Amino acid sequence: MEKNYRAELTGVFGDPVEGNPTGVMEEAAYDALGLNYRYMTMKVTPDGFEDAMKAVRAIHMKGVNLTMPHKIHVIPYLDELSQAASIIGAVNTVVVREDGTLFGENTDGKGFVEALGRYGESPADKNIVILGAGGAARAIAVECALAGAARITVINRTASRAAELAQLISEKTKAEADCIAWEAGQKIPEGTDILINATSIGLGDDRDNRPDIDYSTILPGMTVSDVVFNPSNTRFLQAAAAQGAKTVNGLGMLACQGARNFTLWTGEAAPLDIMINKLKEEFGEV
Ligand code: NDP
């Protein structure tokens, strides 16, 4: 058979994009399976976005991730959206199909649900409380609702955003939803099964911070999760563990969404443990 020197191209468009760690785990996964794929971390500003999307087709990429500020304004460029992406109103993964059409998916919330599953937990029939109402909260709320959650309660600093997300869940899914304007020392509602920090509190240089809630209202039966992945053992999770709750960190979500992208682009099962270990290595946690 003739040799094939052509690499299959994937990557991410964003600005700023320099701190995006996805490439290290995707490249580790490509290497592990011996695939001639590349993942490029690319600075694309809004005024260059149209040309970048033309390039996706022109250079026959397999697909691309989108991060800030492109997750919403990519939608008019796509031929089809997944159910979740169309409800969320944002896309983080584009797949170029064999016929050249572009499919948009949002793997953030699916990654979250899958990471919960790795700890034997599922949103089905559960009362879920989400701190935050931004992009990550939106994706998680929609996927938890589609996975059969009984009730989603959104607690957010900006009350109008909490109300908007709760309304979206009520209107577009079968789950019940309500919202709470975040108060100092916010109590977690009784009957909560799963509590999620979907804010950026505790991320990176903010690692000494944790959400301002009444931690005595976290009970031993709860599962508590954080979307923040760097550091992975956040102060929020440490406090929840001290209350006896089961904890699920943000690395699992990051790796599980990356694994879904990998499978969408290559058609192969992803080497999830290799991806998680690579991220831990990257964040100096091994
Ligand atoms: P957004 O900017 O869209 O939303 C940020 C949210 O955090 C808002 O609800 C905001 O409230 C809230 N918030 C920020 N600071 C505070 C504060 N001091 N007190 C109370 N609330 C606050 O960000 P994203 O949703 O895109 O990202 C959120 C986090 O999720 C980030 O840490 C990101 O790294 C992480 N993430 C993790 C992923 C993973 O795979 N593990 C995937 C995607 C994101 P308000 O509305 O009032 O401004």
Residues whose N, C-alpha, C, O or C-beta is under 5 A from the ligand:
A	BS01	NDP	D108 G132 A133 G134 G135 A136 A137 N156 R157 T158 R161 A198 T199 S200 L203 V227 V228 F229 G250 M253 L254
